[in-house]
Amino acid sequence: MFICIRKYSLLLILITSSILNTSCIKGNSRKGNNDTTNAGNSTDPTEILSRNKIPFDKFIGVNGFHEDDVNNIKAAGLLRAYCNWDWFQGDNPNDQLIFQNSRGGWYFDDAFTKIKDAGITIAMCFQGAVKNLHGTGNFKFNDKPVDKPGLSTTDPASYTAISHTLFQIAARYGKTKVAANKLNVPASQAVSGLDLIEYIEVWNEPDKDWEGKNAQFSPQEYAAMLSACYDKIKEADPHMKVVMGGLATLSVDYIKGMKAWFEANRADKKFAADVINMHIYAFNNKINWSNPVQKPAETPEDALFKNKTAALVNYCENNIPQALVWISEFGWDTNPESVLSPKKIAGLSLNEVQARWIIRAFLEFAAARTNHAQVFALTDPSQNYISTWFGTSGLIDRTENFKKKESWYYTSALKNILENMAFAGEQKASDKNVLIYKFKNLNGENGVYAVWCKTSENKIISNFSLPVSVHAKKAEKIELVPGKDSGEKSELIINKKTVRLRISEKPVFISVDNI
């Protein structure tokens, strides 16, 4: 987040009741075996609260690339696929775009087809200027891509080259057939309307402040570029959804600045994006970035993921109601030298803690009523920068022959457990350290309770009492287990509209036939 070689650039360079009692375990020390905590009341009717009612298996996303193994991407329902401008067009902004056997030898049509056929939604994150944008051969990757030196960075007309390139991408991968004479591609590749991509994200982290002023867009500058790109993308395919570049810092004020520019400069006064997009990481607030010594990252709850994203959602609902809200980057490292790694917890590996916190974060974002959340990343970005933040944030370990971490299995299991379900409210727990979230089937009355302790001390409650719906007749516990991509199931007995089970800092799921 605050490093010149940022995340995937590394890889690109390399290519209500009462408490009866509480039983806790910290580390390996058990305090009681048969004690019970009683949680809240589940007699209230359950209604889906999720915005746009996107099923959870589509809500879960991952950051990666078109060339990633589809079987690995299947842990998520959406792929945020990084794509560099020069991969399609080389170094010159006026050259033809090549999509099959491209500059990197990639066959994008084939790759995107395979991913879509696997049931995965594709969001292209288009980033990075071409080197010969100004004819010098050394234009910096992240600098504002105005067409010529000296042009106004707040004038949409200054961004003709990038907007025209995005027209071509939208024409090819959108749903609309475009006249062949408008396609800037070789004759052998003159096709359009392939309907492979649902979203195009324009740039990545335009607010970045670690590469100098030329790379840091003000809200007004980014709104100007986005406005130009939005219009060209929609010209090519009105159905293509335009995503604003995910901001490195979650900021409602930045969105307000963009909105003011749109209203002052666009005839339609439209906010020129279908998706408002942010990144959020749980860095410890005490880190001095000029000398970032090790301070463990925080839990999603301590980092206030839910509160911060809910404030963004609330603003958008009231001011840009048609827009979806995404968190397109979050995550934790598994290398203890990284300032983005979790704290060490007795009895748990960092891989296990990373996995638990990622799942808890997905649940928090759902409770905040965001529309999509995408973990960073599918695979560790680089085996050469493993002590740097983001270096080991993947669900797959690059240093161990691409072995799946616990987080891959837990993410895949979460997707399967909550398939076709959406957030349906929080059930109050009498223990302030316990969270209970409800998810309901979009087409039925069955649902799932997600229950966990939000602490970071290996807390365990051995005999937790969870009230379930008065209409529930069957209950099943589903636990997240390393090596199992759908979790592990066991039957629960409903007694007096309550089930009893062991809970911990790893979310456990209780499936019922009626929630």
C-alpha positions as CSV (number, residue, x, y, z in Angstrom):
1,M,0.0,0.0,0.0
2,F,2.8,2.4,0.8
3,I,5.6,1.0,-1.3
4,C,7.0,2.0,-4.7
5,I,6.9,-1.6,-6.0
6,R,3.3,-2.1,-5.1
7,K,1.8,-5.5,-4.7
8,Y,1.3,-7.1,-8.1
9,S,3.9,-4.8,-9.6
10,L,6.3,-7.2,-7.8
11,L,5.0,-10.1,-9.9
12,L,4.9,-8.0,-13.0
13,I,8.5,-7.2,-12.6
14,L,9.2,-10.9,-12.2
15,I,6.4,-12.0,-14.2
16,T,-30.8,-12.1,23.9
17,S,-30.6,-14.3,27.0
18,S,-28.2,-14.3,29.9
19,I,-24.7,-15.5,30.3
20,L,-24.9,-18.7,32.3
21,N,-21.1,-19.2,32.3
22,T,-18.2,-18.8,29.9
23,S,-15.6,-21.3,29.1
24,C,-12.4,-19.9,27.5
25,I,-9.1,-21.4,26.3
26,K,-6.2,-19.1,25.7
27,G,-3.3,-20.9,24.1
28,N,-3.4,-24.5,25.5
29,S,-4.8,-23.6,28.9
30,R,-8.4,-24.8,29.3
31,K,-10.7,-23.1,31.8
32,G,-13.7,-25.4,32.3
33,N,-15.3,-28.0,30.0
34,N,-19.0,-27.8,30.4
35,D,-19.8,-24.1,30.8
36,T,-22.3,-22.4,28.6
37,T,-22.8,-19.0,27.1
38,N,-26.3,-18.1,25.9
39,A,-26.6,-15.8,22.9
40,G,-29.5,-13.5,22.0
41,N,-32.9,-14.2,20.7
42,S,-33.7,-15.5,17.3
43,T,-37.5,-15.2,17.2
44,D,-37.5,-12.0,15.1
45,P,-38.4,-12.5,11.4
46,T,-35.4,-12.7,9.2
47,E,-35.3,-10.4,6.1
48,I,-32.5,-10.1,3.6
49,L,-30.7,-6.8,4.1
50,S,-28.0,-7.2,1.4
51,R,-27.9,-4.5,-1.2
52,N,-29.0,-5.7,-4.7
53,K,-29.3,-9.2,-3.2
54,I,-26.1,-10.5,-4.7
55,P,-25.6,-14.2,-3.7
56,F,-22.6,-14.7,-1.3
57,D,-20.9,-17.1,-3.7
58,K,-20.7,-14.2,-6.2
59,F,-20.0,-11.6,-3.4
60,I,-16.7,-13.4,-2.7
61,G,-13.9,-12.2,-5.0
62,V,-10.1,-12.6,-5.4
63,N,-7.4,-10.6,-7.0
64,G,-5.4,-12.4,-9.7
65,F,-4.6,-12.7,-13.3
66,H,-6.2,-14.2,-16.5
67,E,-3.4,-16.8,-16.5
68,D,-4.2,-18.2,-13.1
69,D,-5.4,-21.8,-12.8
70,V,-9.2,-21.7,-13.1
71,N,-9.4,-24.5,-10.5
72,N,-7.7,-22.2,-8.0
73,I,-9.8,-19.2,-8.9
74,K,-12.9,-21.3,-8.2
75,A,-12.4,-20.5,-4.5
76,A,-14.1,-17.2,-5.3
77,G,-17.0,-16.1,-7.5
78,L,-15.4,-13.0,-9.0
79,L,-11.9,-12.5,-10.4
80,R,-10.4,-9.0,-10.3
81,A,-7.9,-9.5,-13.1
82,Y,-5.0,-7.1,-13.4
83,C,-4.3,-6.2,-17.0
84,N,-1.7,-3.7,-18.1
85,W,-2.3,-1.4,-21.0
86,D,0.9,-2.5,-22.8
87,W,-0.2,-6.1,-22.7
88,F,-2.7,-5.3,-25.4
89,Q,-1.1,-2.4,-27.3
90,G,2.7,-2.6,-26.7
91,D,4.4,0.7,-26.0
92,N,2.6,2.9,-28.5
93,P,-0.9,4.2,-27.8
94,N,-1.9,4.4,-31.5
95,D,-0.9,0.8,-32.4
96,Q,-3.4,-1.9,-33.0
97,L,-4.6,-3.9,-30.0
98,I,-3.7,-7.6,-30.0
99,F,-5.8,-9.9,-27.8
100,Q,-4.8,-13.3,-29.1
101,N,-1.1,-14.1,-29.0
102,S,-0.6,-10.7,-27.4
103,R,2.7,-9.1,-26.5
104,G,3.2,-11.5,-23.6
105,G,2.2,-14.5,-25.7
106,W,-1.2,-14.6,-24.0
107,Y,-4.5,-15.5,-25.5
108,F,-6.9,-13.3,-23.6
109,D,-10.1,-14.5,-25.4
110,D,-9.3,-18.1,-24.5
111,A,-8.3,-17.3,-20.9
112,F,-11.4,-15.2,-20.3
113,T,-13.7,-17.8,-21.9
114,K,-12.3,-20.5,-19.7
115,I,-12.8,-18.4,-16.6
116,K,-16.4,-17.4,-17.5
117,D,-17.2,-21.0,-18.4
118,A,-16.2,-21.9,-14.9
119,G,-19.0,-19.6,-13.6
120,I,-16.6,-16.9,-12.4
121,T,-17.4,-13.2,-13.1
122,I,-14.5,-11.2,-14.5
123,A,-13.7,-7.7,-13.6
124,M,-10.7,-6.3,-15.5
125,C,-8.5,-3.9,-13.6
126,F,-6.9,-1.9,-16.4
127,Q,-3.8,-0.1,-15.2
128,G,-0.5,1.4,-16.2
129,A,0.4,3.8,-19.0
130,V,2.3,2.7,-22.1
131,K,6.0,3.8,-22.2
132,N,5.7,5.7,-25.4
133,L,2.6,7.7,-24.5
134,H,4.5,11.0,-25.0
135,G,6.9,9.7,-27.6
136,T,9.8,9.4,-25.2
137,G,9.8,5.7,-24.5
138,N,10.1,6.3,-20.7
139,F,6.6,7.4,-19.5
140,K,6.2,6.2,-16.0
141,F,3.7,3.3,-15.4
142,N,1.6,5.0,-12.8
143,D,1.7,8.7,-13.9
144,K,-1.5,10.4,-15.0
145,P,-1.8,9.3,-18.7
146,V,-2.6,12.6,-20.4
147,D,-2.0,12.5,-24.1
148,K,0.7,15.1,-24.3
149,P,2.9,17.0,-21.8
150,G,1.4,20.2,-20.5
151,L,-2.3,19.2,-21.0
152,S,-4.7,20.0,-18.3
153,T,-5.2,17.0,-15.9
154,T,-8.7,18.1,-15.1
155,D,-9.9,18.2,-18.8
156,P,-11.5,14.9,-20.0
157,A,-10.2,15.8,-23.5
158,S,-6.6,15.2,-22.2
159,Y,-7.3,11.5,-21.8
160,T,-8.1,10.5,-25.4
161,A,-5.6,7.7,-25.8
162,I,-6.6,5.7,-22.7
163,S,-10.3,6.2,-23.3
164,H,-10.0,5.0,-26.9
165,T,-8.1,1.9,-25.8
166,L,-10.8,1.1,-23.3
167,F,-13.4,1.6,-26.1
168,Q,-11.6,-1.3,-27.9
169,I,-11.6,-3.5,-24.8
170,A,-15.2,-2.9,-24.1
171,A,-16.1,-3.5,-27.7
172,R,-14.4,-6.9,-27.7
173,Y,-15.4,-8.2,-24.3
174,G,-18.8,-6.5,-23.8
175,K,-22.2,-7.7,-24.9
176,T,-22.6,-5.3,-27.9
177,K,-21.5,-6.0,-31.5
178,V,-19.5,-3.0,-32.8
179,A,-18.9,-2.2,-36.5
180,A,-15.6,-3.7,-37.8
181,N,-14.4,-0.3,-39.1
182,K,-14.4,1.0,-35.5
183,L,-12.1,-1.8,-34.3
184,N,-8.3,-1.0,-34.0
185,V,-7.2,-4.7,-34.2
186,P,-5.6,-6.9,-36.9
187,A,-8.1,-8.1,-39.5
188,S,-7.8,-11.6,-38.2
189,Q,-9.0,-10.5,-34.8
190,A,-11.8,-8.2,-35.8
191,V,-14.5,-9.5,-33.5
192,S,-16.7,-7.8,-30.9
193,G,-19.4,-8.5,-28.4
194,L,-17.8,-11.7,-27.0
195,D,-19.6,-11.1,-23.7
196,L,-16.8,-12.3,-21.5
197,I,-16.2,-9.4,-19.0
198,E,-18.8,-7.7,-16.8
199,Y,-16.7,-4.9,-15.3
200,I,-13.8,-2.7,-16.4
201,E,-12.0,-0.9,-13.6
202,V,-10.2,2.3,-14.8
203,W,-6.8,2.5,-13.1
204,N,-5.7,1.2,-9.8
205,E,-5.3,3.3,-6.6
206,P,-5.4,6.7,-8.4
207,D,-4.9,8.4,-5.0
208,K,-1.5,6.8,-4.5
209,D,0.9,9.2,-2.7
210,W,4.1,7.3,-2.7
211,E,5.2,7.8,-6.3
212,G,5.1,11.6,-6.5
213,K,2.5,14.2,-7.6
214,N,2.5,13.0,-11.2
215,A,1.0,9.7,-10.1
216,Q,-1.4,11.0,-7.5
217,F,-4.7,12.0,-8.9
218,S,-6.8,14.6,-7.0
219,P,-10.5,13.8,-6.9
220,Q,-11.0,16.3,-9.7
221,E,-8.2,14.9,-11.9
222,Y,-9.4,11.3,-11.5
223,A,-13.0,12.3,-12.2
224,A,-11.9,14.0,-15.4
225,M,-10.1,10.9,-16.7
226,L,-12.9,8.6,-15.5
227,S,-15.5,10.7,-17.2
228,A,-13.7,10.4,-20.6
229,C,-13.2,6.6,-20.1
230,Y,-16.8,6.1,-18.9
231,D,-18.3,7.7,-22.0
232,K,-16.1,5.7,-24.4
233,I,-16.7,2.4,-22.6
234,K,-20.5,3.0,-22.7
235,E,-20.3,4.0,-26.3
236,A,-18.8,0.6,-27.1
237,D,-21.1,-1.3,-24.8
238,P,-23.8,0.3,-22.8
239,H,-24.1,-2.8,-20.7
240,M,-20.5,-2.8,-19.5
241,K,-20.2,-1.8,-15.9
242,V,-17.5,0.8,-15.2
243,V,-15.6,0.6,-11.9
244,M,-13.7,3.5,-10.4
245,G,-10.1,2.6,-9.6
246,G,-9.9,1.3,-6.1
247,L,-8.6,4.0,-3.8
248,A,-5.7,3.0,-1.6
249,T,-7.3,4.9,1.3
250,L,-11.0,4.5,2.0
251,S,-12.3,8.0,1.7
252,V,-15.8,9.4,1.5
253,D,-14.3,12.9,1.0
254,Y,-12.6,11.7,-2.2
255,I,-15.9,10.5,-3.5
256,K,-17.5,13.8,-2.6
257,G,-14.8,15.7,-4.5
258,M,-15.4,13.5,-7.6
259,K,-19.2,13.9,-7.3
260,A,-18.8,17.7,-7.2
261,W,-16.6,17.7,-10.4
262,F,-19.1,15.5,-12.2
263,E,-22.0,17.8,-11.3
264,A,-20.1,20.9,-12.4
265,N,-18.6,19.5,-15.6
266,R,-20.9,16.8,-17.1
267,A,-24.1,17.8,-18.9
268,D,-25.9,14.8,-17.3
269,K,-24.3,15.5,-13.9
270,K,-24.0,11.7,-13.6
271,F,-21.4,10.1,-11.3
272,A,-19.5,8.4,-14.1
273,A,-19.0,5.0,-12.5
274,D,-21.3,2.1,-11.9
275,V,-19.2,1.0,-8.9
276,I,-17.6,2.9,-6.1
277,N,-14.4,1.1,-5.1
278,M,-12.1,1.1,-2.2
279,H,-9.2,-0.8,-0.6
280,I,-8.8,-1.3,3.1
281,Y,-6.0,-3.0,5.1
282,A,-5.6,-3.6,8.8
283,F,-2.2,-2.0,9.2
284,N,-1.5,-1.0,12.8
285,N,-2.1,2.7,13.2
286,K,1.2,3.1,15.2
287,I,3.4,2.2,12.3
288,N,5.8,5.0,11.3
289,W,6.0,4.5,7.5
290,S,9.3,6.3,7.2
291,N,10.7,3.5,9.3
292,P,8.2,0.7,9.3
293,V,9.3,-1.6,12.1
294,Q,7.3,-4.7,12.9
295,K,3.9,-4.0,14.5
296,P,1.4,-6.8,13.8
297,A,-1.7,-6.0,11.8
298,E,-5.1,-5.8,13.4
299,T,-8.1,-8.0,13.2
300,P,-10.9,-7.0,10.8
301,E,-13.0,-6.0,13.9
302,D,-10.3,-4.0,15.6
303,A,-9.5,-2.3,12.3
304,L,-13.2,-1.3,12.1
305,F,-13.7,-2.8,8.7
306,K,-17.5,-3.0,9.1
307,N,-17.9,0.5,10.5
308,K,-15.7,2.2,7.9
309,T,-17.3,0.4,4.9
310,A,-20.8,0.9,6.3
311,A,-20.2,4.6,6.4
312,L,-19.2,4.5,2.8
313,V,-22.3,2.4,1.8
314,N,-24.5,4.8,3.7
315,Y,-23.1,7.8,1.9
316,C,-23.5,6.1,-1.5
317,E,-27.1,5.0,-0.8
318,N,-28.1,8.6,0.1
319,N,-26.1,10.4,-2.6
320,I,-25.2,7.9,-5.4
321,P,-27.9,5.3,-5.0
322,Q,-27.5,3.6,-8.3
323,A,-23.8,2.7,-7.6
324,L,-22.6,-0.6,-6.3
325,V,-19.9,-0.5,-3.5
326,W,-16.9,-2.7,-3.6
327,I,-13.9,-3.4,-1.4
328,S,-11.6,-4.7,-4.0
329,E,-8.5,-5.2,-1.9
330,F,-7.9,-6.4,1.7
331,G,-5.8,-9.1,3.3
332,W,-3.0,-10.2,5.6
333,D,0.5,-11.6,5.1
334,T,1.7,-14.9,6.4
335,N,5.4,-13.9,6.8
336,P,6.0,-12.8,10.4
337,E,8.5,-10.1,9.2
338,S,5.7,-8.2,7.3
339,V,3.9,-5.4,9.0
340,L,0.7,-6.8,7.4
341,S,1.0,-10.1,9.2
342,P,-1.3,-10.9,12.1
343,K,-0.1,-11.1,15.7
344,K,1.3,-14.4,16.9
345,I,-1.4,-16.3,18.8
346,A,-0.3,-19.2,21.0
347,G,-1.4,-22.5,19.5
348,L,-2.1,-21.1,16.0
349,S,0.1,-20.7,12.9
350,L,0.1,-17.5,11.0
351,N,-1.4,-19.3,8.1
352,E,-4.3,-20.3,10.3
353,V,-4.8,-16.8,11.7
354,Q,-4.6,-15.3,8.2
355,A,-7.3,-17.7,7.0
356,R,-9.6,-16.9,10.0
357,W,-9.2,-13.1,9.6
358,I,-9.9,-13.3,5.9
359,I,-13.2,-15.1,6.5
360,R,-14.1,-12.7,9.3
361,A,-13.4,-9.8,7.0
362,F,-15.7,-11.2,4.2
363,L,-18.5,-11.6,6.8
364,E,-17.9,-8.0,8.1
365,F,-18.1,-6.6,4.6
366,A,-21.3,-8.5,4.0
367,A,-22.7,-7.0,7.2
368,A,-21.7,-3.6,6.0
369,R,-23.8,-4.3,3.0
370,T,-21.1,-3.9,0.4
371,N,-21.8,-5.5,-3.0
372,H,-18.5,-7.3,-3.5
373,A,-15.3,-7.9,-1.6
374,Q,-12.1,-9.2,-3.2
375,V,-9.2,-10.5,-1.1
376,F,-5.7,-9.7,-2.1
377,A,-4.6,-12.1,-3.5
378,L,-5.0,-15.5,-5.0
379,T,-1.3,-16.2,-5.1
380,D,1.6,-14.7,-3.1
381,P,2.8,-11.9,-5.4
382,S,6.5,-12.7,-5.3
383,Q,8.9,-15.2,-3.8
384,N,11.6,-12.5,-3.8
385,Y,9.8,-10.0,-1.5
386,I,8.3,-12.2,1.1
387,S,9.1,-10.0,4.0
388,T,7.5,-6.9,2.4
389,W,3.9,-6.1,3.0
390,F,1.7,-7.9,0.5
391,G,4.5,-10.3,-0.4
392,T,2.8,-13.3,1.3
393,S,-0.8,-12.2,1.2
394,G,-1.9,-14.9,-1.2
395,L,-4.3,-17.8,-0.6
396,I,-1.6,-19.9,-2.3
397,D,2.0,-20.1,-1.2
398,R,4.4,-19.2,-4.1
399,T,7.5,-20.3,-2.1
400,E,6.1,-23.9,-1.5
401,N,5.4,-24.9,-5.0
402,F,2.1,-23.1,-5.1
403,K,0.6,-25.0,-2.2
404,K,-2.8,-23.9,-1.1
405,K,-2.8,-22.3,2.3
406,E,-5.6,-22.7,4.9
407,S,-7.0,-19.4,3.6
408,W,-7.7,-20.9,0.2
409,Y,-9.7,-23.8,1.7
410,Y,-11.6,-21.6,4.1
411,T,-12.5,-19.1,1.4
412,S,-13.7,-21.9,-0.9
413,A,-15.7,-23.4,1.9
414,L,-17.3,-20.1,2.8
415,K,-18.3,-19.7,-0.8
416,N,-19.9,-23.1,-0.8
417,I,-21.5,-22.8,2.6
418,L,-23.3,-19.5,1.8
419,E,-24.1,-20.3,-1.8
420,N,-27.1,-18.4,-3.0
421,M,-27.5,-16.7,0.4
422,A,-27.3,-13.0,1.4
423,F,-26.8,-11.1,4.6
424,A,-29.9,-11.0,6.7
425,G,-28.9,-9.3,9.9
426,E,-27.0,-9.6,13.1
427,Q,-28.3,-11.5,16.1
428,K,-27.3,-10.0,19.4
429,A,-25.1,-12.1,21.6
430,S,-24.9,-11.5,25.3
431,D,-21.2,-12.0,25.2
432,K,-19.7,-8.7,23.8
433,N,-16.9,-10.7,22.2
434,V,-19.2,-12.9,20.1
435,L,-20.7,-12.0,16.8
436,I,-23.6,-13.8,15.2
437,Y,-24.5,-13.0,11.6
438,K,-27.5,-14.4,9.7
439,F,-27.6,-15.3,6.0
440,K,-30.8,-16.4,4.2
441,N,-31.4,-18.2,1.0
442,L,-32.4,-15.8,-1.8
443,N,-35.1,-18.3,-2.9
444,G,-36.2,-20.1,0.3
445,E,-36.5,-19.9,4.0
446,N,-33.4,-21.9,4.9
447,G,-30.3,-20.1,6.1
448,V,-27.1,-20.1,8.0
449,Y,-25.8,-18.5,11.3
450,A,-22.1,-17.5,11.3
451,V,-20.8,-17.4,14.8
452,W,-17.3,-16.4,16.1
453,C,-15.3,-14.7,18.8
454,K,-13.9,-11.4,17.5
455,T,-10.9,-11.6,19.8
456,S,-7.3,-12.5,19.0
457,E,-6.2,-14.6,21.9
458,N,-7.3,-18.1,20.8
459,K,-10.5,-17.7,22.8
460,I,-12.8,-20.7,22.9
461,I,-16.3,-21.1,24.4
462,S,-16.8,-24.8,24.8
463,N,-20.6,-25.0,25.2
464,F,-22.1,-22.1,23.5
465,S,-25.9,-21.9,23.4
466,L,-27.3,-20.4,20.2
467,P,-31.1,-19.7,19.9
468,V,-32.4,-20.5,16.4
469,S,-35.6,-19.7,14.6
470,V,-38.7,-21.0,16.2
471,H,-39.5,-22.5,12.8
472,A,-36.2,-24.4,12.5
473,K,-36.5,-28.2,12.7
474,K,-33.1,-29.3,11.4
475,A,-29.7,-27.9,12.2
476,E,-26.2,-28.8,10.9
477,K,-22.8,-27.5,12.0
478,I,-20.3,-26.7,9.3
479,E,-16.7,-26.2,10.3
480,L,-13.8,-24.8,8.3
481,V,-11.1,-27.4,8.0
482,P,-7.7,-27.2,6.3
483,G,-7.7,-29.4,3.2
484,K,-11.5,-29.4,2.7
485,D,-13.0,-26.9,0.3
486,S,-16.6,-27.4,1.5
487,G,-15.9,-27.6,5.2
488,E,-16.8,-30.5,7.6
489,K,-20.5,-31.1,8.5
490,S,-22.1,-32.7,11.6
491,E,-25.6,-32.8,12.9
492,L,-26.8,-30.6,15.7
493,I,-29.8,-31.3,18.0
494,I,-32.3,-28.5,18.4
495,N,-33.5,-28.5,22.0
496,K,-36.0,-25.8,23.1
497,K,-35.2,-23.8,20.0
498,T,-31.5,-23.8,20.9
499,V,-28.4,-25.6,19.7
500,R,-25.2,-26.0,21.7
501,L,-21.7,-26.1,20.2
502,R,-18.1,-25.1,20.6
503,I,-17.2,-21.8,19.1
504,S,-13.8,-20.0,18.7
505,E,-12.1,-17.2,16.8
506,K,-12.6,-19.2,13.6
507,P,-16.2,-18.7,12.3
508,V,-18.4,-21.7,12.5
509,F,-21.6,-22.0,10.5
510,I,-25.0,-23.4,11.6
511,S,-27.3,-24.3,8.7
512,V,-31.0,-24.5,9.5
513,D,-34.0,-25.4,7.4
514,N,-35.8,-22.2,8.4
515,I,-34.1,-19.0,9.6
